[in-house]
Amino acid sequence: MCGIVGYVGNKKAVDVLLEGLTSLEYRGYDSSGIAVNIDGKVQLFKAAGKLQNLKNIVEKNYAEISKSTIGIGHIRWATHGAPTVENAHPHSCNCGKVAVVHNGIIENFKELRERLEKNGCTFRSQTDTETIAHLVATKFGEVHNLTEAVRLATKEIEGAYAICVIHQDLPDTIVATRRNAPLVVGLGEGENYVASDVPALIQYTKKAMYLEDNQIVTLTPNSIELIDIDNNPLKQKVETLPWEPVALSKMGYKHFMLKEIHEQPDVVRNVLSGKLRASDEKVLLKEVTLDKEKLRNLNRIQIVACGTSLHAAMVGKYLIEEFCGIPVDVEPSSEYIYRKTITDKNTLVIGVSQSGETADTITAVRQAKSKGSHILIITNRPDSTMAREADSLVPVNAGIEVSVAATKSYIAQLISFYLIAIYMAEVKNSMDLKELADLKHELIILPQKIEKILAHTEDIQRCARKFSGSKDFIFIARGINFPTALEGALKLKEISYINATGYTAGELKHGPIAMLDESMPVLSILMKGKVYDKILSNSEEAKARNARMIALTDSEDEKLKELFENIIEIPEISEILSPALAVVPLQLLAYYIAEFLGKDVDQPRNLAKSVTVE
Ligand code: AGP
């Protein structure tokens, strides 16, 4: 939820910190700060609001601040305490010698705070993080060793955290640790880095070490020492990062979101690559390690996910039930974890997450794992916490997604579900071979159809301009495109703040129809297939209540012009594959409406890219 960067070496630390925070801005952006060591004194610089505010402060004091070759930085998404300067990280102890940045939530912070206050510590913020600063300073006073002080402090802390600490007396040392929040160390020559996520590192190094829970790392320019919480030395596992720095550039697009929408044809090709070679060949999915006999005998599948990933999961349910005849339950992870869920070793549990760091989904998956279920994770981050819980890991290969609103990762998740469902159907022999071959062929040519939509966005832009003044928006669909309606509505509300809702078209008459009048746009997802006529009738019902009708369709039926004020046409596609195409114009519609409204498309208010708190 928050982003952390630490640097120790020979560069101007402030440059590395600010660049790192810029690339982690997707993790939060309501306040930020850095701590550096200037002439033997730890100094904090913090600002509320966007990172630019911190950059402005740094600019004014650059000559001083840039003397430091060590520093830690933080970008915040507020949990405890409003996004003010006082609550911005880093936090410090009373003597000012310790500075701490933290991502996560300290669950026992109230008890710790009370105890520390009794012992004379004065708190300046409402955050849980400040307790860590006081606790580490107290321990340091006892043991005079920063690593040991952090280790002892973490023994008293409950909750989830990734922490970086510096101490004034140790101008070349950073100590970092984690529990249920990500942290990765970047290895350099005469310098070392630590960060919440890879984007902060890739412009400096491709050598990295992912920290595991309860490991503590001590970084100096020329050394990295790793221990566990019981002070046992650990072997370091250094990996080569797959990312390229170019992944973080907008490549000429105005926003990351637009760039990522336009990357989707290649994303589909990437997901299919090596797994689906030809329509007459079987899908290769060695990532699914579940024994084929067990797969044939599965009697239940549960899918857990949040937000956009949940919508992909809903399409996944439809596909698996349709192709394999196995009952599938889909549930928001945040609900799954707080009720008696019936799962066992005969249940396959699928966790879907772009970031692989969503706390609700990680907890849900761990809960199912403890009951013996096989865990299949579909994620864009094979290096994530969730990925490490997987028995079967299906990486979606969408490349790094910077925009807070998920687009290309959604399509990558959808295509992964098509592959998984086809693979299962082939193992179970549960589907007609001709039907399978037709679907595979359509998957292979899907990128060209997406490209066609992306090449002509004029109709969508016109529609966006026309409806950008609307206060509310309704999306309707049925069957496999109901999740598309939900996703279209989610995209619109996330980045334009318009109150948008997706309904199954058949449900409209059971209540929501009461809201319709001449000010309400209703967008019907009207794809040719078995529910086409039904949605058409539901659209007539909405029109009869004076709603402003928009169609998203692959039909060229001239009669639609009488019913719909605007028609967004897309290439013809089978109903079963249509969610992977129909979502693209909806992403564009949301984008252009937000653009016309002058919203902050890539960093919408109140949101963060990965939600690492429950
Ligand atoms: C998508 O546009 C959202 N920003 C959000 O709903 C997101 O999908 C959700 O938080 C789940 O994230 P995850 O896929 O990383 O688990």
Residues whose N, C-alpha, C, O or C-beta is under 5 A from the ligand:
A	BS01	AGP	C306 G307 T308 S309 V352 S353 Q354 S355 G356 T358 V404 A405 A406 A608 K609 V611
